[in-house]
Structure formats: C-alpha cells, structure tokens
Amino acid sequence: MATTFNDCEKQDKFDTCDDQSSQSSQKGLLSHDNVKFARSTGAFSGRCVVVLISLLVVFLLVLCALVIYLVFQLRCLRDTREELHWQKSCIPCDAIVSTFKEDSSALGYFQRKEKDGVEYCCGSSAGELTQALKSVVGRNIEEKKSEGEFCRPEHLLKNSTNIPDQKPAAHCVQNPHAPRTPNPGGIKQAVRSWLEEGRGAFTRNGVTYKGGHLTVPHTGFYYVYSQVYFSHEDKNGTNPRKNYDYTQELSHYINRVNSVLGNSRETLLMNLHSKCTNRDDMHFWEHTSYLGAVRHLRQHDEVFVEVSNLTLVEQSPRISYFGLYMV
C-alpha cells in the first residue's frame, strides 16, 4: 500500500514537471513569435518610410521644375513686352537727325536710350512718340514759314531741279462728278472716288495713285491724313425709320497694305462715332471726321481710306480728302 502511494506521489511530481516543462516550452515559442513579429513589423515600417521619403523627393523635384519653368516663361513674357515697347515707342535717333539735319535740337523732344550700341529716341508710349514727332514736324514747318520757304504752295508742287531735297507727297480729293456708290453693306468699305490731279489734288516725287491707293516710293516717316464729311438729308421724308429714334454708326479708317508682310492689311488710324438721331431732326444731320499722324512706311507700302457707309460720304473736294507727305 505504501509502495502504491509512493508511486502515485512520484507520478504526480512527474506530471507536474511535464506541465511546467510544457508551459516553459509554450512561453519560449510565444517569445520567439513575438520577436519575429516585431522584426517583420519594423522592416515594414522602414520600407514605408523609404517610400514616403522617395515620394516627397519626387514631389519636390517636380515642384522645382515647375517653378523654374514659370520663371522662364515670365522672363520670356517680360522680354517680349520690352521688345514690343521698343518697336512701338522708340525710333533710331539717326532717323530724326537725318530728317532734320540742320536742327539737332529736335532730339530734345524725346527720351534718349541706348540698346545694342544704337541710340534710340523714345516716348513713354506710342501715342507720346507720335505727339513728339508731330511737335518736331510742326516746329520745323513753322520755322520754314517764318523764313519764307512756305510762302507759296508751289514749294511742294513744282518739279524743279533747284530744290535739292524733294520729298514724296500727295493730296487726293473727292470727285464731285463721280456716280454715287451704293452701299454694299459690311463694316468697312474702301473709298475709291478720289481725284489725284486737278482741284488742288497732286502726286509728287514718286508717289503713285491707283484704285484709291497711294503707293510710297521710299522708306521713311510720313504724315498720313484724311478728312471725311458724312451727311444725310431726307428731303422727301421717305426714311423708313422716321417714326422712331435710331443710332447711326460712323467709322473712318486709314489703312496700309504692308509690302513686307505679304501685302497684308492693317489699320494705321481709326475714328468711330455714334450719331444718335431722333424722329424730330433725322431729316438732316452731318459729321466731320479727321485723322492724321506720323507713321513709318516702307517702300511700296499702299495707303487707302475706308468708311462704314459710302452713301453718307459728301463728294466735295474741299471737305473730303486724304494724302501723305514724307517728313
């Protein structure tokens, strides 16, 4: 009996030892799994950090490239604007000096700048440059008048070899006997019923006239001008709009056919006017439009006049005309 009890006690101790050994083994396994999990988690986190850093670097590179591109585009835009400003508001001072050889003080009307070793006479805008050129031309003419050089119109008109520096000039007037041109419609209609000789009209020193166009013989600065007298008279009271108010749009253009740019057309000067008429006074109205400015023209350029409505142009040589002269 004692033997059996001892055997049982030994068996219990053995089982207890097995349980403890089993628990120790399980703890060891759990600890090993935890280490493997921690290592794998750490490796995954490290890869995520590397990927995020790579994405951030790529984003920064793209951002830098975009900034560089924008800066480059802004510089190109600035250079383009500066070039356009030079073209529209500056001319070489040599051109002015050669035109007014005896009057070097003419340069005082301009802002003088230097570009690529060339001295330019500039205005703050194209309009200011034109105004300065007109001032120089006007002063030069007044001085010549005071010296008696413009006492007679023949100074510009006569073809004499005694004049050392004859410059191209032309003056065309409306032909009062030309048939009234019906209005073909459209925004711009070319005026072709000009006289190039007689009634004060002329073309001199190489300027030619054909089909309403004046062609210049030499490159240089020209004063281009035109006046058009618009009028309307409803003598019989048959105007279909007489019972209500309406607005008549009047437009007046001086255009150029550019010989350098494939004979493309461009507007040199423009005047727009809205004539508001009511039913009480619409039987008669009138409006005078004048355009004039100094423009740089090239050899073989053509200048012509367009209006909004040919039937409204008064065909009188005294009040409807156009022309040009080299300054």
URRAGI-V468857 format. One line per field, one symbol per residue. ss: DSSP state (@ for helix, = for strand, . for the rest). psi: psi as a letter, one per 20 degrees, with the letter a starting at -180 (. if undefined). burial: b if it has 24 or more other ideal C-beta (glycine too) atoms within 12 Angstrom, else e. Layout:
ss: ???
psi: ???
burial: ???
This chain:
ss: .@@@@@@@@@@@@@@@@@@@@@@@@@@@@@@@@@@@@@@@@@@@@@@@@@@@@@@@@@@@@@@@@@@@@@@@@@@@@@@@@@@@@@@@@===@@@@@@@....@@@@@@.=====..=====...@@@@@@@@@@@@@@@@@@@@@.......@@@@...........======..............==...==..=..====...===..===....==============............=============.....==============......==============....======..@@@=.......======.
psi: ghggggggghhghghggggggggggghggggghgggggghgggghghgggggggggggghgggghggggggghhgggghghhghgghhjqqphhhghhgmhjniihiiirpprppkjppqprrirhghgghgghgggghgghhhghijikhqhihhhqnpiiohmpqqqqoqrqoijqqppqoirrgpppoilqpiqqkiqqpqlipqppkipppqhqpapqopqqppopqppnhikjpijijrqrpoppqpqprpoohhlkkqqqpgqqpqpoopprihjihprqppppqprpqoqrpjqqprqqrhohiippmphhiorqaqqp.
burial: eeeeeeeeeeeeeeeeeeeeeeeeeeeeeeeeeeeeeeeeeeeeeeeeeeeeeeeeeeeeeeeeeeeeeeeeeeeeeeeeeeeeebeebbbbbebbeebbeeeeebbebbeeeeeeeeebbbbeebeebbebbbbbbeebeeeeeeeeeeeeeebbeeeeeeeeeebbbbbbbbbeeeeeeeeeeeebbbbbbbbbeeeebbbbbbbebeebbbbbbbebbbbbbbbbbbbbeeeeeeeeeeeeeeebebbbbbbbbeeeeeeeebbbbebebebebeeeebeebebbbebbbbbbbeeebbbbbbbbbbbbbbbbbeebbbbbbbb
